[in-house]
């Protein structure tokens, strides 16, 4: 996973799937492309690249409650 590109890891979505990910705390959104498998920590659904995490304001916290929708 390239930390400078808006990408994400998901356990089962097809590679190349585009997702709109929204931080539930602040309402900020980013569009990411699934290009990796994971996360492998119980209770987590997505791993975001650092760039994507910065765009939705969750780098300092490390984790956040998010909503996501498949857009392509």
N, CA, C, O and CB atoms as a CASP TS submission, in Angstrom:
PFRMAT TS
TARGET T0000
AUTHOR 0000-0000-0000
METHOD Language model
MODEL 1
PARENT N/A
ATOM      1  N   UNK     1       0.849  -1.179   0.000  1.00  0.00           N
ATOM      2  CA  UNK     1       0.000   0.000   0.000  1.00  0.00           C
ATOM      3  C   UNK     1       0.893   1.239   0.000  1.00  0.00           C
ATOM      4  O   UNK     1       1.801   1.370   0.820  1.00  0.00           O
ATOM      5  CB  UNK     1      -0.965   0.000   1.226  1.00  0.00           C
ATOM      6  N   UNK     2       0.617   2.130  -0.924  1.00  0.00           N
ATOM      7  CA  UNK     2       1.386   3.364  -1.039  1.00  0.00           C
ATOM      8  C   UNK     2       0.793   4.413  -0.092  1.00  0.00           C
ATOM      9  O   UNK     2      -0.375   4.770  -0.243  1.00  0.00           O
ATOM     10  CB  UNK     2       1.393   3.882  -2.513  1.00  0.00           C
ATOM     11  N   UNK     3       1.563   4.913   0.876  1.00  0.00           N
ATOM     12  CA  UNK     3       1.013   5.855   1.856  1.00  0.00           C
ATOM     13  C   UNK     3       0.674   7.235   1.289  1.00  0.00           C
ATOM     14  O   UNK     3       0.002   8.021   1.958  1.00  0.00           O
ATOM     15  CB  UNK     3       1.982   6.020   2.975  1.00  0.00           C
ATOM     16  N   UNK     4       1.125   7.545   0.073  1.00  0.00           N
ATOM     17  CA  UNK     4       0.885   8.876  -0.487  1.00  0.00           C
ATOM     18  C   UNK     4      -0.308   8.927  -1.447  1.00  0.00           C
ATOM     19  O   UNK     4      -0.609   9.981  -2.007  1.00  0.00           O
ATOM     20  CB  UNK     4       2.122   9.349  -1.204  1.00  0.00           C
ATOM     21  N   UNK     5      -0.981   7.797  -1.635  1.00  0.00           N
ATOM     22  CA  UNK     5      -2.119   7.708  -2.551  1.00  0.00           C
ATOM     23  C   UNK     5      -3.354   7.316  -1.738  1.00  0.00           C
ATOM     24  O   UNK     5      -3.234   6.603  -0.742  1.00  0.00           O
ATOM     25  CB  UNK     5      -1.847   6.671  -3.706  1.00  0.00           C
ATOM     26  N   UNK     6      -4.534   7.771  -2.150  1.00  0.00           N
ATOM     27  CA  UNK     6      -5.774   7.450  -1.440  1.00  0.00           C
ATOM     28  C   UNK     6      -6.200   6.019  -1.754  1.00  0.00           C
ATOM     29  O   UNK     6      -6.941   5.768  -2.705  1.00  0.00           O
ATOM     30  CB  UNK     6      -6.899   8.445  -1.820  1.00  0.00           C
ATOM     31  N   UNK     7      -5.715   5.087  -0.935  1.00  0.00           N
ATOM     32  CA  UNK     7      -6.035   3.680  -1.119  1.00  0.00           C
ATOM     33  C   UNK     7      -6.504   3.081   0.192  1.00  0.00           C
ATOM     34  O   UNK     7      -6.404   3.703   1.249  1.00  0.00           O
ATOM     35  CB  UNK     7      -4.824   2.910  -1.660  1.00  0.00           C
ATOM     36  N   UNK     8      -7.023   1.846   0.105  1.00  0.00           N
ATOM     37  CA  UNK     8      -7.519   1.160   1.294  1.00  0.00           C
ATOM     38  C   UNK     8      -7.340  -0.339   1.149  1.00  0.00           C
ATOM     39  O   UNK     8      -7.192  -0.866   0.047  1.00  0.00           O
ATOM     40  CB  UNK     8      -8.995   1.498   1.541  1.00  0.00           C
ATOM     41  N   UNK     9      -7.356  -1.008   2.286  1.00  0.00           N
ATOM     42  CA  UNK     9      -7.351  -2.465   2.322  1.00  0.00           C
ATOM     43  C   UNK     9      -8.705  -2.919   2.859  1.00  0.00           C
ATOM     44  O   UNK     9      -9.236  -2.340   3.807  1.00  0.00           O
ATOM     45  CB  UNK     9      -6.169  -3.016   3.204  1.00  0.00           C
ATOM     46  N   UNK    10      -9.256  -3.962   2.242  1.00  0.00           N
ATOM     47  CA  UNK    10     -10.516  -4.559   2.677  1.00  0.00           C
ATOM     48  C   UNK    10     -10.397  -6.063   2.512  1.00  0.00           C
ATOM     49  O   UNK    10      -9.722  -6.535   1.597  1.00  0.00           O
ATOM     50  CB  UNK    10     -11.736  -3.994   1.867  1.00  0.00           C
ATOM     51  N   UNK    11     -11.044  -6.820   3.384  1.00  0.00           N
ATOM     52  CA  UNK    11     -10.901  -8.280   3.351  1.00  0.00           C
ATOM     53  C   UNK    11     -11.494  -8.931   2.116  1.00  0.00           C
ATOM     54  O   UNK    11     -10.939  -9.908   1.612  1.00  0.00           O
ATOM     55  CB  UNK    11     -11.538  -8.871   4.560  1.00  0.00           C
ATOM     56  N   UNK    12     -12.617  -8.413   1.612  1.00  0.00           N
ATOM     57  CA  UNK    12     -13.298  -9.160   0.550  1.00  0.00           C
ATOM     58  C   UNK    12     -13.682  -8.368  -0.696  1.00  0.00           C
ATOM     59  O   UNK    12     -13.960  -8.974  -1.730  1.00  0.00           O
ATOM     60  CB  UNK    12     -14.511  -9.756   1.103  1.00  0.00           C
ATOM     61  N   UNK    13     -13.709  -7.052  -0.637  1.00  0.00           N
ATOM     62  CA  UNK    13     -14.069  -6.286  -1.832  1.00  0.00           C
ATOM     63  C   UNK    13     -13.014  -6.473  -2.917  1.00  0.00           C
ATOM     64  O   UNK    13     -11.827  -6.614  -2.623  1.00  0.00           O
ATOM     65  CB  UNK    13     -14.229  -4.787  -1.492  1.00  0.00           C
ATOM     66  N   UNK    14     -13.454  -6.474  -4.163  1.00  0.00           N
ATOM     67  CA  UNK    14     -12.544  -6.674  -5.295  1.00  0.00           C
ATOM     68  C   UNK    14     -11.534  -5.541  -5.388  1.00  0.00           C
ATOM     69  O   UNK    14     -11.845  -4.384  -5.106  1.00  0.00           O
ATOM     70  CB  UNK    14     -13.332  -6.784  -6.606  1.00  0.00           C
ATOM     71  N   UNK    15     -10.318  -5.896  -5.788  1.00  0.00           N
ATOM     72  CA  UNK    15      -9.313  -4.868  -6.028  1.00  0.00           C
ATOM     73  C   UNK    15      -9.828  -3.917  -7.101  1.00  0.00           C
ATOM     74  O   UNK    15     -10.446  -4.345  -8.076  1.00  0.00           O
ATOM     75  CB  UNK    15      -7.953  -5.498  -6.450  1.00  0.00           C
ATOM     76  N   UNK    16      -9.574  -2.641  -6.916  1.00  0.00           N
ATOM     77  CA  UNK    16     -10.044  -1.632  -7.859  1.00  0.00           C
ATOM     78  C   UNK    16     -11.372  -1.010  -7.478  1.00  0.00           C
ATOM     79  O   UNK    16     -11.764   0.001  -8.061  1.00  0.00           O
ATOM     80  CB  UNK    16     -10.159  -2.230  -9.210  1.00  0.00           C
ATOM     81  N   UNK    17     -12.081  -1.592  -6.508  1.00  0.00           N
ATOM     82  CA  UNK    17     -13.356  -1.031  -6.063  1.00  0.00           C
ATOM     83  C   UNK    17     -13.123   0.343  -5.456  1.00  0.00           C
ATOM     84  O   UNK    17     -12.210   0.525  -4.650  1.00  0.00           O
ATOM     85  CB  UNK    17     -14.048  -1.967  -5.043  1.00  0.00           C
ATOM     86  N   UNK    18     -13.947   1.308  -5.842  1.00  0.00           N
ATOM     87  CA  UNK    18     -13.843   2.652  -5.278  1.00  0.00           C
ATOM     88  C   UNK    18     -14.861   2.802  -4.154  1.00  0.00           C
ATOM     89  O   UNK    18     -16.013   2.386  -4.276  1.00  0.00           O
ATOM     90  CB  UNK    18     -14.064   3.736  -6.371  1.00  0.00           C
ATOM     91  N   UNK    19     -14.411   3.401  -3.066  1.00  0.00           N
ATOM     92  CA  UNK    19     -15.247   3.612  -1.892  1.00  0.00           C
ATOM     93  C   UNK    19     -15.214   5.075  -1.494  1.00  0.00           C
ATOM     94  O   UNK    19     -14.178   5.733  -1.589  1.00  0.00           O
ATOM     95  CB  UNK    19     -14.788   2.725  -0.724  1.00  0.00           C
ATOM     96  N   UNK    20     -16.353   5.578  -1.047  1.00  0.00           N
ATOM     97  CA  UNK    20     -16.396   6.890  -0.409  1.00  0.00           C
ATOM     98  C   UNK    20     -16.410   6.622   1.088  1.00  0.00           C
ATOM     99  O   UNK    20     -17.348   6.017   1.609  1.00  0.00           O
ATOM    100  CB  UNK    20     -17.658   7.748  -0.874  1.00  0.00           C
ATOM    101  N   UNK    21     -15.372   7.071   1.776  1.00  0.00           N
ATOM    102  CA  UNK    21     -15.216   6.833   3.208  1.00  0.00           C
ATOM    103  C   UNK    21     -15.433   8.151   3.937  1.00  0.00           C
ATOM    104  O   UNK    21     -14.801   9.157   3.615  1.00  0.00           O
ATOM    105  CB  UNK    21     -13.809   6.233   3.537  1.00  0.00           C
ATOM    106  N   UNK    22     -16.332   8.144   4.925  1.00  0.00           N
ATOM    107  CA  UNK    22     -16.664   9.358   5.677  1.00  0.00           C
ATOM    108  C   UNK    22     -16.371   9.151   7.156  1.00  0.00           C
ATOM    109  O   UNK    22     -16.804   8.167   7.757  1.00  0.00           O
ATOM    110  CB  UNK    22     -18.148   9.746   5.472  1.00  0.00           C
ATOM    111  N   UNK    23     -15.634  10.086   7.728  1.00  0.00           N
ATOM    112  CA  UNK    23     -15.360  10.091   9.160  1.00  0.00           C
ATOM    113  C   UNK    23     -16.650  10.529   9.861  1.00  0.00           C
ATOM    114  O   UNK    23     -17.141  11.634   9.629  1.00  0.00           O
ATOM    115  CB  UNK    23     -14.143  11.046   9.521  1.00  0.00           C
ATOM    116  N   UNK    24     -17.191   9.670  10.710  1.00  0.00           N
ATOM    117  CA  UNK    24     -18.466   9.971  11.357  1.00  0.00           C
ATOM    118  C   UNK    24     -18.357  11.107  12.365  1.00  0.00           C
ATOM    119  O   UNK    24     -19.358  11.755  12.673  1.00  0.00           O
ATOM    120  CB  UNK    24     -18.997   8.738  12.043  1.00  0.00           C
ATOM    121  N   UNK    25     -17.168  11.356  12.880  1.00  0.00           N
ATOM    122  CA  UNK    25     -17.003  12.398  13.889  1.00  0.00           C
ATOM    123  C   UNK    25     -17.020  13.803  13.292  1.00  0.00           C
ATOM    124  O   UNK    25     -17.600  14.717  13.879  1.00  0.00           O
ATOM    125  CB  UNK    25     -15.711  12.183  14.639  1.00  0.00           C
ATOM    126  N   UNK    26     -16.384  13.984  12.122  1.00  0.00           N
ATOM    127  CA  UNK    26     -16.281  15.332  11.566  1.00  0.00           C
ATOM    128  C   UNK    26     -16.945  15.504  10.199  1.00  0.00           C
ATOM    129  O   UNK    26     -16.990  16.619   9.679  1.00  0.00           O
ATOM    130  CB  UNK    26     -14.844  15.707  11.457  1.00  0.00           C
ATOM    131  N   UNK    27     -17.458  14.428   9.609  1.00  0.00           N
ATOM    132  CA  UNK    27     -18.173  14.513   8.339  1.00  0.00           C
ATOM    133  C   UNK    27     -17.293  14.613   7.102  1.00  0.00           C
ATOM    134  O   UNK    27     -17.811  14.698   5.989  1.00  0.00           O
ATOM    135  CB  UNK    27     -19.067  15.673   8.371  1.00  0.00           C
ATOM    136  N   UNK    28     -15.976  14.607   7.269  1.00  0.00           N
ATOM    137  CA  UNK    28     -15.076  14.707   6.118  1.00  0.00           C
ATOM    138  C   UNK    28     -15.024  13.373   5.371  1.00  0.00           C
ATOM    139  O   UNK    28     -15.058  12.303   5.979  1.00  0.00           O
ATOM    140  CB  UNK    28     -13.654  15.128   6.572  1.00  0.00           C
ATOM    141  N   UNK    29     -14.941  13.460   4.030  1.00  0.00           N
ATOM    142  CA  UNK    29     -14.964  12.264   3.179  1.00  0.00           C
ATOM    143  C   UNK    29     -13.776  12.230   2.234  1.00  0.00           C
ATOM    144  O   UNK    29     -13.170  13.255   1.923  1.00  0.00           O
ATOM    145  CB  UNK    29     -16.262  12.205   2.376  1.00  0.00           C
ATOM    146  N   UNK    30     -13.460  11.018   1.785  1.00  0.00           N
ATOM    147  CA  UNK    30     -12.412  10.812   0.794  1.00  0.00           C
ATOM    148  C   UNK    30     -12.817   9.611  -0.062  1.00  0.00           C
ATOM    149  O   UNK    30     -13.465   8.681   0.419  1.00  0.00           O
ATOM    150  CB  UNK    30     -11.007  10.587   1.475  1.00  0.00           C
ATOM    151  N   UNK    31     -12.425   9.645  -1.341  1.00  0.00           N
ATOM    152  CA  UNK    31     -12.651   8.501  -2.223  1.00  0.00           C
ATOM    153  C   UNK    31     -11.343   7.722  -2.294  1.00  0.00           C
ATOM    154  O   UNK    31     -10.286   8.285  -2.578  1.00  0.00           O
ATOM    155  CB  UNK    31     -13.134   8.955  -3.660  1.00  0.00           C
ATOM    156  N   UNK    32     -11.427   6.418  -2.032  1.00  0.00           N
ATOM    157  CA  UNK    32     -10.257   5.548  -2.050  1.00  0.00           C
ATOM    158  C   UNK    32     -10.496   4.379  -2.993  1.00  0.00           C
ATOM    159  O   UNK    32     -11.632   4.066  -3.352  1.00  0.00           O
ATOM    160  CB  UNK    32      -9.928   5.040  -0.633  1.00  0.00           C
ATOM    161  N   UNK    33      -9.396   3.741  -3.384  1.00  0.00           N
ATOM    162  CA  UNK    33      -9.468   2.539  -4.225  1.00  0.00           C
ATOM    163  C   UNK    33      -8.902   1.384  -3.421  1.00  0.00           C
ATOM    164  O   UNK    33      -7.830   1.504  -2.828  1.00  0.00           O
ATOM    165  CB  UNK    33      -8.685   2.724  -5.581  1.00  0.00           C
ATOM    166  N   UNK    34      -9.622   0.254  -3.395  1.00  0.00           N
ATOM    167  CA  UNK    34      -9.155  -0.939  -2.694  1.00  0.00           C
ATOM    168  C   UNK    34      -8.019  -1.566  -3.507  1.00  0.00           C
ATOM    169  O   UNK    34      -8.192  -1.900  -4.679  1.00  0.00           O
ATOM    170  CB  UNK    34     -10.325  -1.963  -2.475  1.00  0.00           C
ATOM    171  N   UNK    35      -6.855  -1.720  -2.866  1.00  0.00           N
ATOM    172  CA  UNK    35      -5.720  -2.317  -3.563  1.00  0.00           C
ATOM    173  C   UNK    35      -4.934  -3.273  -2.683  1.00  0.00           C
ATOM    174  O   UNK    35      -3.812  -3.651  -3.020  1.00  0.00           O
ATOM    175  CB  UNK    35      -4.807  -1.239  -4.075  1.00  0.00           C
ATOM    176  N   UNK    36      -5.523  -3.669  -1.546  1.00  0.00           N
ATOM    177  CA  UNK    36      -4.812  -4.548  -0.623  1.00  0.00           C
ATOM    178  C   UNK    36      -5.825  -5.327   0.207  1.00  0.00           C
ATOM    179  O   UNK    36      -7.006  -4.981   0.239  1.00  0.00           O
ATOM    180  CB  UNK    36      -3.853  -3.736   0.294  1.00  0.00           C
ATOM    181  N   UNK    37      -5.365  -6.370   0.872  1.00  0.00           N
ATOM    182  CA  UNK    37      -6.199  -7.162   1.772  1.00  0.00           C
ATOM    183  C   UNK    37      -5.904  -6.770   3.216  1.00  0.00           C
ATOM    184  O   UNK    37      -4.779  -6.407   3.557  1.00  0.00           O
ATOM    185  CB  UNK    37      -5.959  -8.679   1.557  1.00  0.00           C
ATOM    186  N   UNK    38      -6.911  -6.848   4.038  1.00  0.00           N
ATOM    187  CA  UNK    38      -6.789  -6.503   5.449  1.00  0.00           C
ATOM    188  C   UNK    38      -8.016  -5.714   5.836  1.00  0.00           C
ATOM    189  O   UNK    38      -8.920  -5.590   5.009  1.00  0.00           O
ATOM    190  CB  UNK    38      -5.484  -5.698   5.740  1.00  0.00           C
ATOM    191  N   UNK    39      -8.107  -5.196   6.981  1.00  0.00           N
ATOM    192  CA  UNK    39      -7.186  -5.330   8.102  1.00  0.00           C
ATOM    193  C   UNK    39      -7.342  -6.683   8.778  1.00  0.00           C
ATOM    194  O   UNK    39      -8.354  -7.363   8.609  1.00  0.00           O
ATOM    195  CB  UNK    39      -7.408  -4.210   9.111  1.00  0.00           C
ATOM    196  N   UNK    40      -6.348  -7.056   9.529  1.00  0.00           N
ATOM    197  CA  UNK    40      -6.367  -8.347  10.197  1.00  0.00           C
ATOM    198  C   UNK    40      -6.478  -8.199  11.703  1.00  0.00           C
ATOM    199  O   UNK    40      -6.030  -9.061  12.459  1.00  0.00           O
ATOM    200  CB  UNK    40      -5.126  -9.134   9.848  1.00  0.00           C
ATOM    201  N   UNK    41      -7.080  -7.095  12.132  1.00  0.00           N
ATOM    202  CA  UNK    41      -7.344  -6.837  13.542  1.00  0.00           C
ATOM    203  C   UNK    41      -8.846  -6.889  13.753  1.00  0.00           C
ATOM    204  O   UNK    41      -9.601  -6.208  13.059  1.00  0.00           O
ATOM    205  CB  UNK    41      -6.756  -5.462  13.994  1.00  0.00           C
ATOM    206  N   UNK    42      -9.274  -7.687  14.702  1.00  0.00           N
ATOM    207  CA  UNK    42     -10.701  -7.868  14.979  1.00  0.00           C
ATOM    208  C   UNK    42     -11.387  -6.528  15.216  1.00  0.00           C
ATOM    209  O   UNK    42     -10.874  -5.666  15.927  1.00  0.00           O
ATOM    210  CB  UNK    42     -10.900  -8.781  16.193  1.00  0.00           C
ATOM    211  N   UNK    43     -12.561  -6.374  14.603  1.00  0.00           N
ATOM    212  CA  UNK    43     -13.354  -5.168  14.793  1.00  0.00           C
ATOM    213  C   UNK    43     -13.086  -4.065  13.780  1.00  0.00           C
ATOM    214  O   UNK    43     -13.812  -3.072  13.737  1.00  0.00           O
ATOM    215  CB  UNK    43     -13.115  -4.642  16.147  1.00  0.00           C
ATOM    216  N   UNK    44     -12.057  -4.230  12.969  1.00  0.00           N
ATOM    217  CA  UNK    44     -11.761  -3.217  11.952  1.00  0.00           C
ATOM    218  C   UNK    44     -12.212  -3.703  10.589  1.00  0.00           C
ATOM    219  O   UNK    44     -12.106  -4.888  10.273  1.00  0.00           O
ATOM    220  CB  UNK    44     -10.257  -2.881  11.928  1.00  0.00           C
ATOM    221  N   UNK    45     -12.720  -2.771   9.779  1.00  0.00           N
ATOM    222  CA  UNK    45     -13.269  -3.111   8.472  1.00  0.00           C
ATOM    223  C   UNK    45     -12.361  -2.646   7.343  1.00  0.00           C
ATOM    224  O   UNK    45     -12.235  -3.327   6.325  1.00  0.00           O
ATOM    225  CB  UNK    45     -14.649  -2.503   8.308  1.00  0.00           C
ATOM    226  N   UNK    46     -11.730  -1.491   7.515  1.00  0.00           N
ATOM    227  CA  UNK    46     -10.855  -0.908   6.489  1.00  0.00           C
ATOM    228  C   UNK    46      -9.525  -0.494   7.095  1.00  0.00           C
ATOM    229  O   UNK    46      -9.452  -0.108   8.262  1.00  0.00           O
ATOM    230  CB  UNK    46     -11.531   0.305   5.819  1.00  0.00           C
ATOM    231  N   UNK    47      -8.482  -0.581   6.292  1.00  0.00           N
ATOM    232  CA  UNK    47      -7.212   0.081   6.583  1.00  0.00           C
ATOM    233  C   UNK    47      -7.055   1.150   5.520  1.00  0.00           C
ATOM    234  O   UNK    47      -7.137   0.855   4.327  1.00  0.00           O
ATOM    235  CB  UNK    47      -5.984  -0.934   6.593  1.00  0.00           C
ATOM    236  N   UNK    48      -6.833   2.377   5.934  1.00  0.00           N
ATOM    237  CA  UNK    48      -6.640   3.470   4.982  1.00  0.00           C
ATOM    238  C   UNK    48      -5.169   3.834   4.886  1.00  0.00           C
ATOM    239  O   UNK    48      -4.424   3.715   5.859  1.00  0.00           O
ATOM    240  CB  UNK    48      -7.466   4.700   5.389  1.00  0.00           C
ATOM    241  N   UNK    49      -4.758   4.276   3.708  1.00  0.00           N
ATOM    242  CA  UNK    49      -3.406   4.807   3.556  1.00  0.00           C
ATOM    243  C   UNK    49      -3.295   6.084   4.378  1.00  0.00           C
ATOM    244  O   UNK    49      -4.301   6.676   4.770  1.00  0.00           O
ATOM    245  CB  UNK    49      -3.066   5.075   2.054  1.00  0.00           C
ATOM    246  N   UNK    50      -2.058   6.499   4.634  1.00  0.00           N
ATOM    247  CA  UNK    50      -1.847   7.726   5.417  1.00  0.00           C
ATOM    248  C   UNK    50      -2.477   8.935   4.723  1.00  0.00           C
ATOM    249  O   UNK    50      -3.065   9.787   5.390  1.00  0.00           O
ATOM    250  CB  UNK    50      -0.339   7.971   5.637  1.00  0.00           C
ATOM    251  N   UNK    51      -2.364   9.022   3.406  1.00  0.00           N
ATOM    252  CA  UNK    51      -2.943  10.145   2.667  1.00  0.00           C
ATOM    253  C   UNK    51      -4.458  10.197   2.855  1.00  0.00           C
ATOM    254  O   UNK    51      -5.018  11.268   3.090  1.00  0.00           O
ATOM    255  CB  UNK    51      -2.598  10.038   1.171  1.00  0.00           C
ATOM    256  N   UNK    52      -5.117   9.052   2.754  1.00  0.00           N
ATOM    257  CA  UNK    52      -6.570   8.999   2.926  1.00  0.00           C
ATOM    258  C   UNK    52      -6.948   9.363   4.361  1.00  0.00           C
ATOM    259  O   UNK    52      -7.910  10.097   4.584  1.00  0.00           O
ATOM    260  CB  UNK    52      -7.110   7.594   2.567  1.00  0.00           C
ATOM    261  N   UNK    53      -6.194   8.851   5.330  1.00  0.00           N
ATOM    262  CA  UNK    53      -6.461   9.154   6.736  1.00  0.00           C
ATOM    263  C   UNK    53      -6.300  10.646   7.013  1.00  0.00           C
ATOM    264  O   UNK    53      -7.078  11.223   7.772  1.00  0.00           O
ATOM    265  CB  UNK    53      -5.527   8.344   7.644  1.00  0.00           C
ATOM    266  N   UNK    54      -5.297  11.270   6.403  1.00  0.00           N
ATOM    267  CA  UNK    54      -5.102  12.717   6.572  1.00  0.00           C
ATOM    268  C   UNK    54      -6.285  13.496   6.007  1.00  0.00           C
ATOM    269  O   UNK    54      -6.732  14.474   6.606  1.00  0.00           O
ATOM    270  CB  UNK    54      -3.799  13.169   5.889  1.00  0.00           C
ATOM    271  N   UNK    55      -6.786  13.066   4.862  1.00  0.00           N
ATOM    272  CA  UNK    55      -7.896  13.773   4.221  1.00  0.00           C
ATOM    273  C   UNK    55      -9.160  13.785   5.073  1.00  0.00           C
ATOM    274  O   UNK    55      -9.950  14.724   4.985  1.00  0.00           O
ATOM    275  CB  UNK    55      -8.198  13.145   2.885  1.00  0.00           C
ATOM    276  N   UNK    56      -9.362  12.764   5.890  1.00  0.00           N
ATOM    277  CA  UNK    56     -10.570  12.751   6.723  1.00  0.00           C
ATOM    278  C   UNK    56     -10.277  13.075   8.185  1.00  0.00           C
ATOM    279  O   UNK    56     -11.152  12.951   9.041  1.00  0.00           O
ATOM    280  CB  UNK    56     -11.246  11.397   6.632  1.00  0.00           C
ATOM    281  N   UNK    57      -9.048  13.488   8.466  1.00  0.00           N
ATOM    282  CA  UNK    57      -8.718  13.980   9.801  1.00  0.00           C
ATOM    283  C   UNK    57      -8.617  12.926  10.876  1.00  0.00           C
ATOM    284  O   UNK    57      -9.088  13.135  11.994  1.00  0.00           O
ATOM    285  CB  UNK    57      -9.713  14.958  10.210  1.00  0.00           C
ATOM    286  N   UNK    58      -7.995  11.771  10.552  1.00  0.00           N
ATOM    287  CA  UNK    58      -7.879  10.729  11.577  1.00  0.00           C
ATOM    288  C   UNK    58      -6.454  10.255  11.806  1.00  0.00           C
ATOM    289  O   UNK    58      -6.258   9.208  12.422  1.00  0.00           O
ATOM    290  CB  UNK    58      -8.727   9.558  11.202  1.00  0.00           C
ATOM    291  N   UNK    59      -5.462  10.981  11.336  1.00  0.00           N
ATOM    292  CA  UNK    59      -4.070  10.548  11.515  1.00  0.00           C
ATOM    293  C   UNK    59      -3.671  10.587  12.987  1.00  0.00           C
ATOM    294  O   UNK    59      -3.036   9.651  13.473  1.00  0.00           O
ATOM    295  CB  UNK    59      -3.122  11.434  10.689  1.00  0.00           C
ATOM    296  N   UNK    60      -4.023  11.628  13.688  1.00  0.00           N
ATOM    297  CA  UNK    60      -3.590  11.745  15.084  1.00  0.00           C
ATOM    298  C   UNK    60      -4.237  10.688  15.979  1.00  0.00           C
ATOM    299  O   UNK    60      -3.601  10.196  16.912  1.00  0.00           O
ATOM    300  CB  UNK    60      -3.916  13.134  15.615  1.00  0.00           C
ATOM    301  N   UNK    61      -5.488  10.337  15.705  1.00  0.00           N
ATOM    302  CA  UNK    61      -6.160   9.331  16.534  1.00  0.00           C
ATOM    303  C   UNK    61      -5.784   7.906  16.125  1.00  0.00           C
ATOM    304  O   UNK    61      -5.827   6.994  16.950  1.00  0.00           O
ATOM    305  CB  UNK    61      -7.673   9.508  16.448  1.00  0.00           C
ATOM    306  N   UNK    62      -5.420   7.712  14.870  1.00  0.00           N
ATOM    307  CA  UNK    62      -5.033   6.381  14.404  1.00  0.00           C
ATOM    308  C   UNK    62      -6.195   5.524  13.967  1.00  0.00           C
ATOM    309  O   UNK    62      -6.065   4.741  13.026  1.00  0.00           O
ATOM    310  CB  UNK    62      -4.292   5.673  15.470  1.00  0.00           C
ATOM    311  N   UNK    63      -7.323   5.654  14.625  1.00  0.00           N
ATOM    312  CA  UNK    63      -8.540   4.931  14.240  1.00  0.00           C
ATOM    313  C   UNK    63      -9.712   5.895  14.326  1.00  0.00           C
ATOM    314  O   UNK    63      -9.653   6.912  15.016  1.00  0.00           O
ATOM    315  CB  UNK    63      -8.778   3.675  15.152  1.00  0.00           C
ATOM    316  N   UNK    64     -10.775   5.553  13.613  1.00  0.00           N
ATOM    317  CA  UNK    64     -11.980   6.380  13.660  1.00  0.00           C
ATOM    318  C   UNK    64     -13.170   5.543  13.225  1.00  0.00           C
ATOM    319  O   UNK    64     -13.026   4.578  12.474  1.00  0.00           O
ATOM    320  CB  UNK    64     -11.833   7.640  12.762  1.00  0.00           C
ATOM    321  N   UNK    65     -14.332   5.918  13.697  1.00  0.00           N
ATOM    322  CA  UNK    65     -15.554   5.301  13.207  1.00  0.00           C
ATOM    323  C   UNK    65     -15.879   5.958  11.875  1.00  0.00           C
ATOM    324  O   UNK    65     -15.967   7.181  11.776  1.00  0.00           O
ATOM    325  CB  UNK    65     -16.739   5.452  14.233  1.00  0.00           C
ATOM    326  N   UNK    66     -16.053   5.133  10.860  1.00  0.00           N
ATOM    327  CA  UNK    66     -16.315   5.644   9.519  1.00  0.00           C
ATOM    328  C   UNK    66     -17.517   4.929   8.910  1.00  0.00           C
ATOM    329  O   UNK    66     -17.894   3.837   9.333  1.00  0.00           O
ATOM    330  CB  UNK    66     -15.075   5.474   8.620  1.00  0.00           C
ATOM    331  N   UNK    67     -18.093   5.562   7.929  1.00  0.00           N
ATOM    332  CA  UNK    67     -19.100   4.945   7.071  1.00  0.00           C
ATOM    333  C   UNK    67     -18.452   4.848   5.706  1.00  0.00           C
ATOM    334  O   UNK    67     -17.659   5.711   5.331  1.00  0.00           O
ATOM    335  CB  UNK    67     -20.465   5.771   7.031  1.00  0.00           C
ATOM    336  N   UNK    68     -18.781   3.806   4.960  1.00  0.00           N
ATOM    337  CA  UNK    68     -18.275   3.749   3.601  1.00  0.00           C
ATOM    338  C   UNK    68     -19.345   3.225   2.667  1.00  0.00           C
ATOM    339  O   UNK    68     -20.206   2.435   3.056  1.00  0.00           O
ATOM    340  CB  UNK    68     -17.026   2.877   3.523  1.00  0.00           C
ATOM    341  N   UNK    69     -19.272   3.684   1.421  1.00  0.00           N
ATOM    342  CA  UNK    69     -20.198   3.207   0.399  1.00  0.00           C
ATOM    343  C   UNK    69     -19.426   2.935  -0.875  1.00  0.00           C
ATOM    344  O   UNK    69     -18.500   3.665  -1.229  1.00  0.00           O
ATOM    345  CB  UNK    69     -21.333   4.230   0.146  1.00  0.00           C
ATOM    346  N   UNK    70     -19.820   1.874  -1.556  1.00  0.00           N
ATOM    347  CA  UNK    70     -19.208   1.521  -2.826  1.00  0.00           C
ATOM    348  C   UNK    70     -19.726   2.474  -3.891  1.00  0.00           C
ATOM    349  O   UNK    70     -20.937   2.620  -4.062  1.00  0.00           O
ATOM    350  CB  UNK    70     -19.503   0.042  -3.204  1.00  0.00           C
ATOM    351  N   UNK    71     -18.818   3.121  -4.605  1.00  0.00           N
ATOM    352  CA  UNK    71     -19.238   4.060  -5.657  1.00  0.00           C
ATOM    353  C   UNK    71     -18.746   3.647  -7.034  1.00  0.00           C
ATOM    354  O   UNK    71     -19.023   4.328  -8.022  1.00  0.00           O
ATOM    355  CB  UNK    71     -18.735   5.453  -5.341  1.00  0.00           C
ATOM    356  N   UNK    72     -18.033   2.559  -7.108  1.00  0.00           N
ATOM    357  CA  UNK    72     -17.561   2.108  -8.417  1.00  0.00           C
ATOM    358  C   UNK    72     -16.622   0.969  -8.369  1.00  0.00           C
ATOM    359  O   UNK    72     -16.160   0.506  -9.411  1.00  0.00           O
ATOM    360  CB  UNK    72     -16.920   3.197  -9.120  1.00  0.00           C
TER
END
